Amino acid sequence: MANDPDFGVLLTRLLNSRQTDIAWLASASGIPESEVRSVADGVPPSASQVEGLAAALGFRTADLFVIAGLSVPEPLQPCEASAGSELVHLIHVVMALPADQRTHIRETVEQLPHLPGIRPADPPRDFYRGDGGLGTMLLTMLCANRNLHSPIAAAKTLHLLTRGRMYLAGSTYARIAAGATPLRPDWVGGFATALGIPAADLAAITGTDLSEATPPEDPLAAEMAELLWDCRRLRVSQIEHVCAEAKAMLVPVPGDDWNRVHHRHGTWWGAPRR
């Protein structure tokens, strides 16, 4: 949108929030200070500059491309589009498992081979693309970079990772992406949780006051945000394989003090609570 701040403004907000400066960023990134100052002044960064800035700032490179308003290079894009429903189901199951089983699932994901990327003949509709400014930025990082794609999958994922605090319809996320619905502080906190980005950083970038909406620390949600990111390099069939392995760890639930995942043939299936 015409009045949205450029990347230089967002970068300056982030540096100010962290109480650091251009000189530090130049030294940490290996980019000449004059070039970093030019970016901060509004000159669009090059791909190599984005990569250097991401490493220095501790951001995932694909996310910083989105924040910079640039297209994510194909090597950094998910392996296969349209994995949203499978990813939601995987997160739902793995969140219920004990720590050792969650670790096993994450190790399984890490050990799966990197297969050549493929694009479906009928790719999913890109709900998250548009001219919605900061809303588009957030939905693109979540839906495109993490392979959720549809706003419905985004809604379900955020509902899971925020433990029900962020309960919005898929249509609301589509409106956020289009810039038709203003961002709320608690929503920015929810996006920070799902994206695995420090809430203070995302608040600074979006110009949001989180003083009364800072998300609670949730190690499990942070772990699942990492799992969501790791799965971006997998094909849909691989995600289905991991999900089947996770579901095989579920057992009949004997009482209310267990995590319930799904109901089948008159029995709840789940795992012991942590």
Protein Blocks (a to p, Z undefined) as FASTA:
>chain_A
ZZlccfklmmmmmmmmnopafklmmmmnopafklmmmmmnopacdfklmmmmmmmnopaf
klmmmmnopacdfklpcfbghilmmmmmmmmmmmmpcfklmmmmmmmmmmpccddddddf
bdcddfkgccehjmmmmmmmmmmmnonopaklmmmmmmmmnnomaccdfklmmmmmnopa
ccdfklmmmmmmmnopafklmmmmnopafklmcccddfklmmmmmmmmmmmmpcfklmmm
mmmmmmmmpccdfbfkbccfbdcehiacddddZZ
